[in-house]
């Protein structure tokens, strides 16, 4: 499967199955769109006639020779992957990541909150250490020979349960030598409760920190409010800046926001976060069931696509300056990427990754919490519904409706099961609006790689400045 696209006059051809990405001149780009595999030794005369009004016949035939060479090398019109891992069963796969809901309470009331203002519709509650301990024991027991285990402290607002967080980190680390495990901790916080003591502990123990902020003060404060209804920008900004400024260079963080219909000009929010000193950024489109004033619709897509392309230029302009920044959704590895199983199956929710509530209930991921249809078991009861877990493990690019025909499938892995269920009521039917957004983000990511490579080549071949 071949996909062609152009951004800012850069013409790109992507071969989905081989993963090859090609920069093309205009004649090769146009000619490729007229070809169907297998390619013969000579350029089809119909294609020559079609393009003859725009290009010289010699140019067309020369371009065909180059495309034919790519085809023969397996880098253009490559056959669909059908290797031994394509339909590998993940029955009994080790659980390697745990989303620990240490708090089903929150000190904010965000308008778009999927967690029903923090309690996921199950009642406000803080996880006690015994439940957290049982959850750690659960993941150790189900991790098999897997050495590296991820634990994400989540909520609600996890800093409301920071005593449980501390004790859980200490307990997990005490098991590492005995069970030959290596724990990596992440925390997601709105920042309201950050203080010097917590910042020090977070920066010491957490390999990654996700800080929730929506960008400009006026945008953030419309949707991210305290319980009393006040805006939160001024309250959290200096605390987040302090945490990031004190964070060791080798440890990750992301400032993660949500954009809605209220801020389709979200590049302005990116600019604001960069001006505040943040360099690792993520801005996610809101997903809302049943629409509403904040919901993104299909009619918004052209505007969002335009903004993503604008964001590409902001990133390129920032390179090699003191304001250079990363955008999470534009970060893809074209040289290697994840293994084929990951490419086929996505995030692993429900079988490699699970969420545990303050009551000890197990769900496929944080976005399924509270939906009893997807309750997998309970860490206190030592139960785990293998049949439901295997249902999630059985979903891949071949079983999700429409995924096998999508050029971006190996970059996406089939999308988010929770978003699919929220919008379509079925974990295996893709959320089409989300698919459109993902395809555009992948195009932008590839474009950035192409432009960055071009910049690097120019720098490599530029003549040295004369001494003087």
C-alpha positions in Angstrom: 0.0 0.0 0.0 1.4 3.4 -1.0 0.4 6.8 0.4 1.4 10.1 -1.2 1.1 13.5 0.3 2.6 17.0 0.1 3.3 19.6 2.8 4.8 22.9 2.0 5.9 21.7 -1.4 7.7 18.7 0.0 6.4 15.6 -1.9 6.5 12.4 0.1 5.7 8.8 -0.8 5.2 6.2 2.0 5.2 2.5 1.4 3.2 1.2 4.3 4.3 -2.5 4.3 8.0 -2.0 4.0 8.0 1.2 6.1 10.1 3.0 3.4 9.7 6.7 3.0 10.8 8.5 -0.2 11.2 12.2 -1.0 10.1 12.7 -4.6 10.3 15.3 -7.3 7.0 16.3 -8.8 7.1 14.0 -11.8 7.9 10.9 -9.7 5.2 11.9 -7.2 2.6 12.3 -9.9 3.7 9.2 -11.8 3.6 7.0 -8.7 -0.1 7.9 -8.3 -0.8 6.4 -11.7 0.9 3.0 -11.2 -0.4 -0.3 -9.9 1.8 -3.3 -9.0 3.4 -5.3 -10.2 5.6 -2.9 -12.2 6.9 -4.0 -15.6 10.2 -3.1 -17.3 8.6 -0.3 -19.2 6.5 2.7 -18.1 2.9 2.2 -19.0 2.0 4.2 -22.1 -1.3 5.3 -20.5 0.8 7.0 -17.7 3.1 8.6 -20.2 0.1 10.1 -22.1 -1.5 11.2 -18.9 1.5 13.2 -17.8 2.8 14.4 -21.2 1.1 17.7 -21.0 3.1 18.6 -17.8 6.4 16.8 -18.3 8.9 15.8 -21.0 8.6 12.2 -22.0 12.2 11.6 -21.1 11.6 12.9 -17.6 8.7 10.6 -17.2 10.5 7.5 -18.3 13.5 8.4 -16.2 11.3 8.8 -13.2 9.7 5.4 -13.9 13.1 3.8 -13.9 13.8 5.2 -10.4 10.4 4.0 -9.1 10.9 0.6 -10.7 14.2 0.3 -8.8 12.4 1.0 -5.6 9.8 -1.6 -6.4 12.4 -4.2 -7.2 14.2 -3.4 -3.9 10.9 -4.1 -2.0 10.5 -0.4 -1.0 7.5 0.5 -3.1 4.3 -1.4 -3.5 5.6 -4.0 -1.1 3.3 -7.0 -0.4 1.2 -7.0 2.8 3.1 -8.3 5.7 2.0 -11.8 6.6 5.0 -13.1 8.6 4.8 -15.5 11.6 4.2 -12.7 14.1 1.3 -11.1 12.2 -1.4 -13.2 13.9 0.6 -14.4 16.9 -1.7 -15.2 19.9 -0.9 -13.2 23.0 -2.9 -15.5 25.3 -1.3 -15.3 28.7 0.9 -12.4 27.8 2.8 -10.9 30.7 1.4 -7.8 32.4 4.2 -5.3 32.1 2.5 -1.9 33.0 0.2 -0.9 35.8 -1.9 2.3 36.0 -2.4 2.7 39.8 -5.4 4.9 40.6 -4.2 6.0 44.0 -6.9 8.7 44.1 -10.5 8.7 42.9 -10.8 12.3 44.0 -9.6 15.5 42.5 -9.1 19.1 43.5 -10.1 20.4 40.1 -13.3 20.3 38.1 -12.3 20.3 34.4 -15.2 20.7 32.0 -14.1 17.8 29.7 -13.0 15.4 32.3 -13.5 11.8 31.2 -13.1 10.7 34.8 -16.3 12.4 36.0 -14.4 15.0 38.0 -12.0 12.4 39.4 -14.1 9.6 40.9 -14.9 7.8 37.6 -18.5 7.6 38.8 -17.6 5.2 41.6 -17.4 7.6 44.6 -14.5 9.6 46.0 -11.9 7.5 47.6 -8.1 7.3 48.3 -6.2 4.1 47.7 -4.8 2.6 50.9 -1.3 1.2 50.9 -2.5 -2.4 51.3 -4.4 -2.2 48.0 -1.4 -0.6 46.3 0.8 -3.4 47.8 -1.6 -6.0 46.5 -1.5 -4.4 43.0 2.3 -4.4 42.9 2.2 -8.1 44.0 -0.3 -8.7 41.2 1.9 -7.2 38.5 5.0 -9.0 39.7 3.1 -12.3 39.7 1.8 -11.8 36.2 4.9 -10.3 34.7 6.5 -13.6 34.0 10.1 -13.3 32.9 9.6 -9.6 32.0 12.2 -7.6 33.9 11.1 -4.0 33.3 7.7 -3.0 34.8 6.0 0.4 34.5 3.9 1.8 37.3 2.0 5.0 36.6 0.4 6.8 39.5 -2.8 8.2 38.3 -6.2 9.7 39.4 -8.1 11.8 39.9 -5.2 13.7 41.4 -2.6 11.3 42.7 -0.9 14.0 44.9 -3.9 13.8 47.1 -2.6 10.3 48.0 1.1 11.0 48.0 1.6 9.0 51.2 0.4 5.9 49.3 2.7 6.9 46.4 5.7 7.1 48.6 5.1 3.8 50.3 4.3 2.0 47.0 7.6 3.2 45.4 9.5 2.0 48.5 7.7 -1.4 48.5 8.2 -2.0 44.7 11.9 -1.1 44.9 12.3 -3.6 47.8 11.2 -6.4 45.5 13.5 -5.7 42.6 16.5 -7.8 43.7 14.4 -10.7 45.0 12.3 -11.0 41.8 14.9 -9.6 39.3 12.6 -6.8 38.3 13.3 -3.1 37.5 10.5 -0.7 38.2 10.0 2.6 36.4 7.6 5.1 37.9 5.5 7.8 36.3 3.1 10.3 37.9 0.4 12.4 36.2 -0.6 15.5 38.1 -2.5 18.8 37.8 0.2 20.4 39.9 -2.0 22.1 42.5 -0.4 20.3 45.5 3.2 20.5 44.3 5.5 21.9 47.0 9.3 21.7 47.5 9.1 18.4 49.4 6.9 16.7 46.8 8.9 18.1 43.9 12.1 16.7 45.4 10.5 13.2 45.9 8.9 13.2 42.4 12.1 14.3 40.7 14.1 11.7 42.6 11.8 8.7 42.1 9.8 9.3 38.9 11.3 8.5 35.6 8.6 10.5 33.9 6.2 13.2 35.0 3.1 14.3 33.1 2.0 17.8 34.0 -1.6 18.7 32.9 -1.9 22.2 31.5 -3.9 23.5 28.5 -1.7 26.4 27.4 -2.7 30.0 27.4 -4.2 31.3 30.7 -7.5 32.2 29.1 -7.9 28.8 27.5 -6.7 26.8 30.5 -8.9 28.7 32.9 -12.0 28.2 30.8 -11.9 24.5 31.4 -9.4 23.7 34.1 -10.9 25.0 37.3 -10.7 24.6 41.1 -13.6 23.0 43.0 -14.8 26.6 43.7 -14.8 27.4 40.0 -11.6 29.6 39.8 -9.0 29.4 37.1 -5.8 27.4 37.9 -3.2 28.8 35.5 -1.6 31.1 38.1 -1.8 28.5 40.8 0.1 25.8 39.0 2.4 27.5 36.6 5.2 28.5 39.1 5.1 25.0 40.7 5.4 23.2 37.3 8.2 25.5 36.3 10.1 24.8 39.5 9.6 21.0 39.1 10.9 21.1 35.5 13.8 23.5 36.3 15.0 21.2 39.1 14.5 18.0 37.1 17.7 16.0 36.1 18.4 16.2 32.4 18.2 12.4 32.0 14.6 12.2 33.3 11.6 12.7 31.2 8.6 15.0 31.6 5.7 16.2 29.4 3.4 19.1 29.8 0.3 17.5 28.5 -2.8 19.5 27.4 -6.1 19.0 25.8 -7.5 21.1 22.9 -11.2 21.5 22.2 -13.4 23.4 19.8 -12.5 26.4 22.0 -8.9 26.5 20.9 -8.5 25.1 17.4 -5.7 27.7 17.2 -3.7 25.5 19.6 -0.4 26.6 18.2 -0.8 29.7 20.3 -1.1 27.4 23.4 2.1 25.6 22.3 3.8 29.0 22.0 2.7 29.9 25.5 4.0 26.7 27.0 7.4 27.2 25.2 7.6 30.8 26.4 7.1 29.4 30.0 10.2 27.3 29.6 8.7 23.9 28.8 10.3 21.9 26.0 8.5 18.5 26.0 4.9 19.0 25.0 1.8 17.1 24.2 -1.6 18.4 23.2 -4.4 15.9 22.7 -7.7 16.3 21.0 -10.7 16.0 23.3 -12.8 12.9 23.0 -16.4 13.4 24.2 -19.3 11.1 24.0 -22.5 12.7 22.7 -20.9 15.9 21.5 -21.3 19.2 23.3 -19.9 22.7 23.0 -16.3 21.5 23.4 -16.5 18.5 21.1 -14.4 18.4 17.9 -16.4 17.5 14.8 -15.5 16.5 11.3 -16.1 20.1 10.1 -13.2 21.1 12.3 -10.7 18.9 10.6 -9.4 21.2 7.9 -8.7 23.9 10.5 -6.9 21.4 12.8 -4.9 20.0 9.8 -3.8 23.6 9.0 -2.8 24.1 12.6 -0.8 20.8 12.7 1.2 22.0 9.6 1.7 25.4 11.3 3.0 23.5 14.3 5.5 21.8 12.1 6.9 25.1 11.0 7.1 26.3 14.7 9.2 23.2 15.5 11.5 23.7 12.6 12.0 27.4 13.5 12.9 26.4 17.0 15.7 24.0 16.0 19.1 24.8 17.2 17.8 27.7 19.4 17.2 27.9 23.1 13.5 27.4 22.5 13.8 24.1 20.6 11.0 21.8 21.7 9.5 18.4 21.1 5.9 17.5 20.3 4.9 14.1 21.5 2.6 13.1 18.5 5.2 14.1 16.0 7.9 11.8 17.4 8.2 8.6 15.3 11.2 6.5 14.5 11.4 5.9 10.8 14.6 3.8 11.0 13.3 1.1 13.3 10.1 1.7 15.1 8.4 -0.9 17.4 8.4 -4.6 16.8 5.7 -6.0 14.5 3.6 -7.2 17.4 3.4 -3.7 18.8 2.7 -2.3 15.3 -0.1 -4.8 14.9 -1.7 -4.5 18.3 -1.1 -1.0 19.7 -0.9 -0.1 23.4 -1.6 -3.5 25.0 -4.5 -2.4 27.1 -6.3 -5.3 28.9 -3.5 -7.8 28.5 -0.1 -6.1 28.9 -1.3 -3.0 30.6 -4.1 -2.7 33.2 -5.5 -0.2 35.7 -6.3 -0.8 39.4 -8.8 1.3 41.3 -8.7 2.3 45.0 -11.0 -0.7 45.7 -8.5 -3.0 44.0 -10.7 -3.6 40.9 -8.8 -4.3 37.7 -9.7 -2.7 34.3 -8.1 -2.8 30.9 -6.9 0.9 31.2 -7.7 4.1 33.0 -10.3 5.1 30.5 -12.4 1.9 31.1 -12.5 2.4 34.9 -16.0 2.4 36.3 -17.5 0.5 33.3 -18.4 -2.8 35.0 -18.6 -4.5 31.6 -14.8 -4.3 31.4 -14.0 -5.2 35.0 -11.2 -7.8 34.8 -10.9 -8.8 38.4 -9.7 -7.6 41.8 -6.2 -7.7 43.3 -7.6 -8.5 46.8 -9.6 -11.4 45.5 -6.7 -12.5 43.3 -9.0 -12.8 40.3 -8.3 -12.0 36.7 -10.7 -12.7 33.8 -8.5 -14.3 31.2 -11.3 -14.5 28.7 -11.9 -10.8 28.7 -8.1 -10.1 28.7 -7.8 -12.4 25.7 -10.6 -10.5 24.0 -8.4 -7.4 24.1 -5.3 -9.4 23.1 -7.2 -10.7 20.1 -7.8 -7.3 18.6 -5.3 -6.3 16.0 -5.0 -4.5 12.6 -6.7 -7.5 11.0 -9.7 -7.6 13.3 -10.3 -3.9 13.8 -12.8 -2.7 11.1 -11.0 -0.8 8.3 -7.5 -0.8 9.8 -6.1 -3.3 7.3 -6.8 -0.8 4.5 -5.3 2.2 6.2 -1.8 3.4 5.1 -0.9 4.6 8.6 -1.8 1.4 10.4 1.7 0.4 11.5 2.3 3.8 13.0 -1.0 3.7 14.9 -1.5 0.1 15.9 -5.2 0.3 15.6 -6.0 3.3 17.8 -7.5 3.6 21.2 -10.0 0.9 22.3 -11.4 3.2 24.9 -12.0 6.0 22.5 -13.6 3.5 20.1 -15.9 2.3 22.8 -16.7 5.9 24.0 -17.8 7.0 20.5 -18.9 3.8 18.8 -19.8 1.5 21.7 -17.4 -1.2 20.4 -13.7 -1.5 21.2 -13.0 -2.9 17.7 -14.7 -0.2 15.6 -12.2 2.7 15.1 -13.1 6.2 16.1 -13.0 7.6 12.6 -12.4 11.2 13.7 -9.5 10.1 15.8 -8.2 8.1 12.8 -8.2 11.2 10.6 -6.3 13.2 13.2 -3.8 10.4 13.6 -3.1 10.1 9.9 -2.5 13.8 9.7 -0.1 13.7 12.7 1.8 10.9 11.1 2.1 12.9 7.9 3.4 15.8 9.8 5.9 13.6 11.7 7.3 12.2 8.5 7.5 15.7 7.0 9.5 16.9 10.0 11.9 14.0 9.6 12.3 14.9 5.9 12.9 18.6 6.6 15.3 17.9 9.4 17.3 15.5 7.3 17.5 18.1 4.6 18.7 20.7 7.1 21.4 18.3 8.4 22.6 17.5 4.8 22.8 21.2 4.0 24.9 21.8 7.2 27.1 18.8 6.3 27.8 20.0 2.8 28.0 23.8 3.4 31.4 25.3 2.7 33.4 26.3 5.7 33.4 30.1 6.5 36.7 31.7 5.6 39.0 32.4 8.6 39.2 36.0 9.5 
